Every structure is written in structure tokens, then in C-alpha cells.
Amino acid sequence: MQEQPHKLDTTNPDHLLYRNGMLDIAILGGIRLEGLDRMRVTLKIQIEHLAIRHNLDLYNDTQVEKLIRKVADKLEVGTSVIGAALNELTELLEQHRLGQIEKQNTQQREKKKILTHEEQQEARIYLSAPNLIERTREDIGKAGVIGEEMNRLLMYLIFTSRKREHPLHIISLGSSGIGKTHLQEKVSALIPDEDKMESTSLTASAIYYFGRYDLRHKVLLFEDMDGAMNALFPIRELQSKRKIIRTVPFKNTKGETKSIQLIVEGPVSIAGCTTKESIYEDNANRSFLIYIDESKEQDEKVMEYQRKFSAGKIDVVEQQKIINAFQNMQRMLQPLQVRNPFAEFLKIPEEVFKPRRTNAHYLAFIELITFYHQYQREKKYDKETGEEYIETTLEDIAEANKLMKEILLRKSDELNGACRSYFEKLKEYLNEKKQSYYTNREIRQSLRVNANNQKRYSLQLVSGGYIRKGKGSKAKGYAYEVVSYEEYQKLQDNIGQVMDNILLKLKEARLPDGQGFSGSPVVQKQNEPPKRKKIKELAQ
């Protein structure tokens, strides 16, 4: 019989065939592309009408030796022949796998849509027109996102930050069935498919097996953060260091144990949802936290939309056009450095917990607003390096402050979101009833609060000094009263006042006709009209 050339037939990816003239080996189910440190396969080794099926890792020397002896014994063929065939098969499979990975990466790069001239022009006009932030907020609603006006805009802008070297991250909190995943899904639909990756769950090791650049400048979306609990450490490292590295052992074809590094590079913007009232501090500090609107008004908005959709009164074609337009705008945004000439004079309120990281988030968010307005900003060039950049304006800071006030308020509040929501509803109920004292039973029945949740909220409110026990006994139950009805409003006013005052002083210090602002020391000459205060004094 004439000897056939050595060959790996990859026509059917789930049934690879290797022939060397004496042996036919079929790889049943193909091979997995992820995990270059292993080569687990199911083989069917056949000589004429005799066949053996065996599952093993071709990188495991012990398993390979056992298979060689088994095949030699049952198929009556020399161990050297079997060993040489398996060695060559392993080499061919490695080449095939690397080729498939490269092909996959190429397809991913080619997946990016090339915009037509008309699409580019349409996106450029939208991004260049006035009131960009307000129009964006309204049009996100027209794309099918119901209510959540501030949250949806904040989330969209944070997803946009994936294009920057230091992207932002966001976590949505709320009770089950309230619309967290729906909001994330709808807003992420405005991001091009090639710029996002979705995951229901993620193990601690799986994240290391993405391709080195698979996550770079993408949005990584988790439907439920609870399904990624084991991967939170590498996720945090990816957020902070923009790169994760894992060293793993593997055996080469000679049976030698070597070490290889699995590297996944960012930057990446990470988003997720959770039903937990509070999350691990290290994760919370790295992200913007938004709380889903659980009000009756929001319930009615959602149900009204559902009824219209069921009646066929929602123009889904128009919605898809708006979604496509948003995706095209995202493709038109280009990486560009942003410089904030006012950064030295901006401060966050003293009430904010963890001010260092929060301050960095605040400044990064202002830069993000500027980045989104890149088609409305003059491009400048560094005199020393020639680097291109755009500058933040006071209008950008004003837009950022509108969205950041609620975020800073939450980061200044001792109560978590769920407890704060309960407490504000409680105060509203007591004001409506014009009563000072209440019982837990009364509030449970009126506000329809779960008893276990209410017990947890009450303990937190009592320990924090927000409510106190009044008359009653342990056997019959206690009546409680609210210590202060204005504490939250005062906190809100203080935060808003700090940010508004700084912005006002910056505006007062700005010179006319776009000449910048008066940041240099002022020298007052005799009999000269009073000069504008220097900016550092105004910002204090």
C-alpha cells in the first residue's frame, strides 16, 4: 500500500482527521481554542476495522504514555509508531489552534462597521450641534429606555468612557425585578457590538483566557454581579492597573514543564447589576453607583409603555434607527487627550467618604463630558511635545455637576441606598399623616415592607441616630420617632452649594471673549479701578 502524506483534515471543525499511512486518528468534538496551557481531546484511533476511543490531555505526559501502551496492546502496533504519531498530531493541532485564534481575531477586527459618508456626516452634525447632553438624554428615551432620565444618561456616558485611557465603571443597585438589567441592556444597545462583551457569569480563571487585546477599549457587561463573585479580584485589578497577568504551568510536547504568562490588557469599562443593598467596599470605590428608581411614578411609566407596545403603538423601526444613529456616533468619537485648565480649583464636598478616589472620579467625569463634546472643541497642540488635545470649558463642568450631585450625595450618605429609600418614604408617610410616632407594624402594612428588611433598616437607623425609641415595651412593641426630617435635604443642599459656589466663582473670574481666566496675581496700582480677584482666592 502506498504511504499517504501526513495530514490533518480540518474540513469539519468538530471531526478533525489525522492520517499517516498506518493510523487514522479522529479528534471527536474538535479542540477548544481557549486555554493554551492544555490540549484536551477525545481521540478515535483506528487501524483498519479496529478502533479505540480515549479522552486525554495531550500535554499530560502520564496520560499520553498510558494511551501509547493501551493502543500498542490492543491494536498490535509498535509503541514508537504510536508515540511518533501522537507527537506529530499534537504539533499539527497546535498549529491549527493558533491559526484559528488568529482567524478569529481577524474576523473580530473586520466585524467593525465601516460608516458611509452619509452616516459619518449625520453623526458629525449631531455631535456638533448645541445642547448635546440634553438632546442625548431625550433621544436615549426615544430609543426605548423608559424613565431613569439621569441614570440612563450617566450610564451611556460611562460606557462612552471605554474609548479613553482611564475609563469609568458603573454598578446598578435595586431590588429584584425592578429593571436593573433592562436598563443596562437598553443603554448598552447604543454601543456598537464590536465594542462590548456580555457575560451572565464569570469564573476567577476564565477572565485570564480572553485574548490579550480582546477587552481593550470595550465595555464588559455583567447581568448579575453575583454570578461574577469569584472573578471580582481580577476585575478590580483590571480596573486599577488596566492589565492582569497570571502565570500557569504547562507541558510541552517533550513532556517538559514550563511556565507561561496569560496576559489580558485593558483599559476596559465594567458594568454590572446587583440586588445587594451594599457591595464590597473595594468594588464600590472603583465604580459609580446608581440606584434604580422604584417609585410608583416609574412603575406607571413602565407599565404604560408595556401597554402601548402590546397594542402595537410603539414605532420599533424608528427606535432601531435611533439606536443605529447612536452606534454610529460612538464610532465617530476618536481617542483624544483632554486637559482641564480649571482642575486645580475644583473641590468635592468635605462630607464625601473616600474623597481621594471620588475626587479622581469627579475630575475624570468632567473630562468625559469634554471628550463627548470633541466636535465642538478647538483642537490645540502642546508647544513642547506637539501633542493634540482639547480643553474643558466651564460649561462642561456645569453639565458634569448636574449628573454628579446625586452620585456625590450617595457617597456622602451614611445609609445605603435601600435603607435611605425606606427612611425617606417613612418621613413622607409621617408628614402626610401629620404624626410624630409610628410602630413597625403600622409602617409594614402601609409601605408594604418585608419584615426582615424593616428590622435591618430599623437597626441601622437607630444605631445611626436617625430614629429613637419612644414609649412602649419589648413585649408589646415600641413606638419610634424620627430625630430629624431635614438631615438629608441639608446634606443635599450642602453638596450642591459647594459645587455651585466653585463654579460661580470660576465664571466670575473668566475673562470676556474667550481670553481664558484671571489666574495670575493681581497688582493694584494707586487710583486704579478695582481689578478682578485672582482665581485662587475665588476658588477658596
C-alpha positions in Angstrom: 0.0 0.0 0.0 1.3 3.4 -1.0 2.0 5.6 2.0 -0.2 8.7 2.3 1.3 12.0 3.2 0.9 13.1 6.8 -2.2 15.3 7.0 -4.6 17.0 9.4 -8.0 17.3 7.7 -9.9 20.3 9.3 -12.8 20.3 6.9 -15.2 19.5 9.8 -14.1 21.5 12.9 -16.0 19.0 15.1 -14.4 16.0 13.5 -10.7 16.6 12.7 -8.9 13.7 10.9 -5.2 12.8 11.0 -3.7 10.2 8.7 -0.1 9.0 8.5 -0.5 5.9 6.2 -0.8 3.4 9.1 -3.0 5.1 11.6 -6.2 7.1 11.3 -7.0 9.3 14.3 -10.2 11.3 14.5 -10.5 14.2 17.0 -14.1 13.9 18.1 -15.7 17.2 19.0 -12.7 19.2 17.7 -10.5 21.2 20.1 -11.1 24.2 22.4 -9.4 27.4 21.3 -9.2 28.9 24.8 -6.6 27.6 27.4 -3.3 27.3 25.6 -1.9 25.5 28.6 -3.9 22.3 27.8 -4.9 20.2 24.8 -7.8 18.1 26.0 -9.2 15.9 23.2 -11.3 12.8 22.6 -9.4 10.5 20.1 -10.6 7.7 18.0 -7.5 5.7 16.9 -8.2 3.2 14.1 -6.3 0.6 12.2 -8.4 -1.0 9.5 -11.5 -2.2 11.4 -10.1 -2.0 14.9 -10.6 1.2 16.9 -10.0 2.7 20.3 -11.7 5.8 21.8 -9.9 7.7 24.5 -10.1 11.0 26.3 -6.9 12.7 27.4 -4.9 15.9 27.7 -2.1 15.7 25.0 0.0 18.0 27.3 -0.1 15.5 30.1 2.9 13.2 29.7 1.5 10.5 32.0 -1.8 10.3 30.2 -0.1 10.1 26.8 2.2 7.2 28.0 -0.8 5.2 29.2 -2.6 5.7 25.8 0.5 4.6 23.9 0.7 1.3 25.9 -3.1 0.8 25.5 -3.0 1.3 21.8 0.1 -0.9 21.3 -1.5 -3.7 23.3 -5.0 -3.7 21.7 -4.1 -2.7 18.1 -0.8 -4.6 18.0 1.3 -1.7 16.8 4.7 -0.6 18.0 4.9 2.0 20.8 7.4 4.0 18.8 4.9 4.3 15.9 2.1 5.4 18.2 4.4 7.8 20.1 5.6 9.5 16.8 2.0 9.8 15.5 0.7 11.4 18.7 3.7 13.7 18.8 3.1 14.9 15.2 -0.7 15.1 15.8 0.0 17.4 18.8 2.2 19.7 16.7 -0.4 19.9 14.0 -3.2 20.6 16.4 -1.2 23.4 18.0 -0.6 25.0 14.6 -4.3 24.6 13.7 -5.4 26.1 17.0 -3.1 29.1 16.7 -4.3 29.6 13.1 -8.0 29.5 14.3 -7.3 32.0 17.0 -5.6 34.4 14.6 -8.6 33.9 12.2 -11.0 34.6 15.0 -9.1 37.8 15.9 -9.1 38.9 12.3 -12.8 38.4 12.0 -13.3 40.4 15.2 -11.3 43.3 13.7 -13.2 43.1 10.4 -16.5 43.0 12.3 -16.3 46.7 12.9 -18.7 48.5 10.6 -17.3 51.0 8.1 -19.6 54.1 8.0 -20.7 55.5 4.7 -20.1 59.2 4.0 -23.8 60.0 4.8 -23.6 58.2 8.1 -20.4 60.0 9.1 -22.0 63.3 8.2 -25.1 62.6 10.1 -23.1 61.6 13.3 -20.9 64.7 12.9 -23.8 67.0 12.7 -25.4 65.5 15.8 -22.2 65.7 17.8 -21.6 69.3 16.7 -25.0 70.8 17.4 -25.7 72.7 20.7 -27.3 71.2 23.8 -25.6 67.9 23.1 -26.1 66.4 26.6 -29.8 67.3 26.8 -30.5 66.0 23.3 -28.7 62.8 24.1 -30.8 62.3 27.3 -34.0 62.8 25.4 -33.0 60.6 22.4 -32.0 57.8 24.7 -35.6 57.8 25.9 -36.8 57.7 22.3 -34.6 54.6 21.8 -36.8 52.7 24.2 -35.3 53.5 27.7 -38.3 54.4 29.9 -37.8 56.9 32.7 -34.5 56.8 34.6 -33.5 60.1 32.9 -30.4 60.8 34.9 -29.3 57.2 35.3 -29.6 56.4 31.6 -27.6 59.4 30.6 -24.9 58.7 33.3 -24.7 55.1 32.2 -24.4 56.0 28.5 -21.6 58.5 29.2 -19.7 56.0 31.3 -20.0 53.4 28.5 -18.5 56.1 26.2 -15.5 56.4 28.5 -14.3 53.0 27.3 -12.5 54.9 24.5 -10.3 56.7 27.0 -7.2 55.5 28.7 -8.8 55.6 32.1 -12.4 54.6 31.7 -15.1 54.7 34.3 -17.2 51.9 35.7 -20.8 51.6 36.9 -22.9 49.3 39.1 -26.7 49.4 39.2 -28.4 48.6 42.5 -32.0 47.7 43.2 -34.4 45.1 44.3 -35.3 42.0 42.2 -37.5 42.6 39.1 -37.2 46.4 39.3 -35.4 46.9 35.9 -31.7 46.9 36.6 -30.7 44.5 33.8 -33.3 46.0 31.5 -31.7 49.5 31.9 -28.2 48.2 31.3 -29.4 46.1 28.3 -31.2 49.0 26.7 -28.4 51.5 27.2 -25.7 49.1 26.1 -27.7 48.6 22.8 -26.5 52.1 21.9 -22.9 50.9 21.9 -21.6 49.1 18.8 -21.4 45.3 19.1 -17.7 45.2 18.4 -17.1 47.5 21.5 -18.8 45.4 24.1 -18.8 41.9 25.7 -21.7 40.4 27.7 -21.4 37.7 30.4 -24.0 36.1 32.6 -21.3 34.7 34.9 -17.6 34.6 35.0 -15.2 32.4 36.9 -11.9 33.6 38.5 -9.8 31.8 36.0 -11.9 32.4 32.8 -11.1 36.1 32.7 -7.4 35.3 32.1 -8.2 33.3 29.0 -9.5 36.2 27.0 -7.2 37.1 24.1 -4.6 39.7 25.2 -6.4 42.5 23.5 -10.0 41.1 23.5 -11.2 43.5 26.2 -9.2 46.6 25.2 -11.4 49.7 25.0 -14.5 47.6 25.4 -17.5 47.6 27.8 -17.6 44.3 29.8 -21.3 43.8 30.9 -22.4 41.5 33.7 -26.1 40.8 34.0 -25.7 39.9 37.7 -22.5 40.7 39.6 -23.4 37.8 42.0 -22.5 35.5 39.1 -19.0 37.0 38.9 -18.2 37.0 42.6 -15.2 34.7 42.2 -13.8 36.9 39.5 -14.1 40.2 41.4 -10.4 40.3 42.4 -9.0 40.1 38.8 -11.8 42.5 37.7 -10.6 45.0 40.3 -7.0 44.6 39.1 -8.1 45.2 35.6 -10.0 48.3 36.6 -7.0 49.8 38.5 -3.9 48.5 36.7 -5.6 48.1 33.2 -3.7 44.8 32.9 -3.9 41.4 34.6 -1.2 38.7 34.4 -1.4 35.0 35.5 1.5 32.6 35.4 0.5 29.0 34.7 2.4 25.7 34.2 2.1 23.6 31.0 3.9 20.6 29.5 5.3 20.9 26.0 5.4 18.0 23.5 8.6 16.8 25.1 7.0 16.4 28.5 8.9 19.3 30.0 7.0 21.5 32.4 7.3 25.2 31.5 5.6 28.4 32.7 3.7 30.8 30.5 2.0 34.1 31.3 -1.6 34.7 30.4 -2.0 38.5 29.9 -5.2 40.4 29.4 -4.9 44.1 28.7 -7.3 46.9 29.2 -8.4 49.6 29.5 -12.0 48.3 29.9 -15.2 49.8 31.3 -17.0 47.4 33.5 -20.8 47.5 34.3 -23.0 45.2 36.3 -26.2 44.8 38.3 -26.8 43.5 41.8 -29.7 43.1 44.2 -27.5 43.5 47.2 -28.2 46.6 49.3 -24.4 47.2 49.7 -21.4 45.7 47.9 -17.8 45.0 48.8 -16.1 48.4 49.5 -13.2 47.8 47.2 -15.7 47.2 44.3 -17.9 50.2 45.3 -15.0 52.6 45.5 -13.9 51.9 41.9 -17.4 52.4 40.4 -20.2 54.9 40.0 -23.2 53.5 42.0 -26.7 54.2 40.7 -29.9 53.2 42.4 -32.8 52.2 40.2 -36.0 54.3 40.5 -38.5 52.2 42.4 -41.2 54.9 42.7 -44.8 54.5 41.8 -44.4 57.1 39.0 -41.6 55.0 37.4 -43.8 51.9 37.7 -46.6 53.7 35.9 -44.2 54.9 33.1 -43.0 51.3 32.5 -46.5 49.8 32.6 -47.8 52.5 30.2 -45.0 51.7 27.8 -45.8 47.9 28.1 -49.4 48.6 27.3 -48.6 50.7 24.2 -46.1 48.1 23.0 -48.7 45.3 23.3 -51.2 47.5 21.4 -48.7 48.0 18.6 -48.4 51.7 19.2 -44.6 51.8 19.6 -42.7 52.5 16.4 -39.9 49.9 16.8 -38.5 50.8 13.4 -37.9 54.4 14.5 -36.4 53.1 17.7 -33.9 51.0 15.8 -33.0 54.0 13.6 -32.1 56.0 16.7 -30.1 53.0 18.1 -28.2 52.8 14.9 -27.5 56.5 14.9 -26.1 56.3 18.5 -23.8 53.4 17.5 -22.6 55.4 14.5 -21.9 58.4 16.8 -19.9 56.1 19.1 -17.8 55.0 16.1 -17.1 58.6 15.2 -15.7 59.5 18.6 -11.9 59.4 18.4 -9.3 58.9 21.2 -8.2 62.4 22.2 -6.4 63.8 25.2 -8.4 66.2 27.4 -6.9 68.9 29.6 -8.8 70.7 32.3 -7.4 74.2 33.0 -9.8 74.6 35.9 -8.8 71.3 37.6 -6.6 72.8 40.3 -9.6 74.9 41.6 -12.2 72.2 41.7 -13.1 70.6 45.1 -15.6 67.9 46.2 -17.6 68.5 49.4 -16.0 67.5 52.6 -18.9 65.3 53.5 -17.9 62.7 50.8 -16.5 59.5 52.2 -13.3 58.1 50.5 -12.5 61.6 48.9 -9.3 60.6 47.1 -10.9 58.1 44.7 -14.1 60.1 44.5 -12.2 63.2 43.5 -10.4 61.3 40.8 -13.8 60.1 39.5 -15.2 63.6 39.5 -12.3 65.0 37.5 -12.4 62.0 35.1 -16.2 62.6 34.6 -15.6 66.2 33.7 -13.0 65.2 31.2 -15.5 62.6 29.8 -18.1 65.4 29.2 -15.4 67.3 27.3 -14.4 64.2 25.3 -18.1 63.7 24.3 -18.1 67.3 23.0 -14.9 66.8 21.0 -16.6 68.0 17.8 -17.4 71.3 19.5 -14.0 72.0 21.0 -11.0 73.6 19.3 -8.0 71.3 18.9 -4.8 72.6 20.5 -1.3 71.4 20.4 1.3 71.3 23.1 4.2 73.7 22.3 6.8 71.3 23.7 5.6 67.8 22.6 3.2 68.8 19.7 0.6 66.5 21.3 -3.0 67.2 20.2 -5.6 67.9 22.9 -8.9 69.7 23.7 -9.7 71.8 26.8 -12.5 71.5 29.3 -14.9 74.5 29.4 -16.9 75.8 32.4 -20.0 74.6 30.5 -18.6 71.1 30.7 -18.1 71.4 34.4 -21.7 72.6 34.8 -23.0 69.6 32.9 -20.9 67.2 35.0 -22.0 68.8 38.2 -25.7 68.2 37.3 -25.1 64.5 37.0 -22.5 64.1 39.8 -24.5 65.8 42.6 -26.6 62.6 43.1 -23.5 60.4 42.9 -21.7 62.5 45.5 -24.8 62.6 47.7 -24.9 58.8 47.8 -21.2 58.7 48.6 -21.7 61.2 51.4 -24.7 59.3 53.0 -24.1 57.0 56.0 -27.1 55.0 54.9 -27.0 52.5 52.0 -29.4 53.1 49.1 -32.2 50.7 50.3 -32.2 52.0 53.8 -32.2 55.6 52.6 -35.2 54.9 50.3 -37.1 53.3 53.2 -36.3 56.2 55.5 -37.4 58.9 53.0 -40.7 57.0 52.4 -41.2 56.8 56.2 -40.7 60.5 56.6 -43.1 61.2 53.7 -45.7 58.9 55.3 -45.4 60.6 58.7 -45.7 64.1 57.2 -48.8 63.1 55.3 -50.4 61.6 58.4 -49.2 64.5 60.5 -48.0 62.2 63.3 -44.7 62.1 65.2 -44.7 58.4 66.4 -45.1 55.2 64.5 -44.9 51.4 65.0 -43.1 49.0 62.8 -46.3 47.1 62.2 -48.1 50.2 61.0 -45.3 51.0 58.6 -45.0 47.4 57.3 -48.7 47.5 56.4 -48.7 51.0 54.9 -45.5 50.8 52.9 -45.7 47.0 52.3 -42.1 46.4 53.6 -40.7 43.0 54.2 -40.4 42.4 58.0 -36.8 41.2 57.8 -35.7 44.1 55.7 -37.5 46.5 58.0 -35.8 45.1 61.0 -32.4 45.6 59.3 -33.3 49.2 58.3 -34.5 50.0 61.9 -31.3 48.7 63.5 -29.3 50.9 61.1 -31.4 53.9 61.7 -31.4 53.5 65.5 -27.6 53.0 65.6 -27.0 56.0 63.4 -29.2 58.2 65.5 -31.8 58.8 62.7 -34.7 57.5 64.8 -35.2 56.8 68.5 -37.4 54.6 70.6 -40.4 56.3 72.3 -43.0 54.8 74.5 -43.7 51.0 74.6 -42.2 47.8 75.8 -40.4 44.8 74.4 -43.5 42.6 74.8 -46.0 45.0 73.2 -43.6 46.7 70.8 -42.1 50.2 70.7 -43.2 53.4 69.1 -40.5 55.3 67.2 -40.0 58.9 66.2 -37.8 60.5 63.6 -35.0 62.6 65.0 -34.6 65.0 62.0 -36.7 65.4 58.9 -34.3 67.8 57.2 -31.0 65.9 57.6 -31.0 64.5 54.0 -32.1 67.8 52.5 -29.4 69.7 54.4 -26.8 67.2 53.1 -28.1 67.6 49.6 -28.1 71.4 49.8 -24.5 71.5 51.3 -23.2 69.3 48.4 -25.0 71.4 45.8 -23.9 74.6 47.4 -20.2 73.7 47.4 -20.2 72.7 43.8 -22.3 75.6 42.6 -20.2 78.2 44.5 -17.0 77.0 43.0 -18.4 77.1 39.5 -19.9 80.5 40.1 -16.5 81.9 41.2 -14.8 80.4 38.2 -17.4 82.0 35.9 -16.9 85.4 37.7 -13.1 85.0 37.2 -13.4 84.2 33.5 -12.2 86.9 31.1 -14.5 88.1 28.3 -14.3 86.9 24.6 -12.8 83.6 25.4 -9.5 85.0 26.7 -9.3 82.5 29.5 -9.5 83.3 33.2 -7.6 85.6 35.5 -5.3 83.2 37.2 -2.3 85.4 37.6 -1.6 87.6 40.7 -3.2 91.0 40.8 -1.2 94.1 41.3 -3.4 97.1 42.3 -2.0 100.5 41.5 -3.0 103.7 43.2 -6.1 105.5 41.8 -6.7 102.5 39.5 -10.2 100.9 39.3 -10.5 97.7 41.3 -9.2 94.6 39.5 -10.7 91.2 39.3 -9.6 88.8 42.1 -7.3 86.1 41.2 -8.7 82.7 40.6 -7.1 81.0 43.6 -8.8 83.4 46.0 -12.2 82.9 44.3 -11.9 79.2 44.5 -11.3 79.1 48.2 
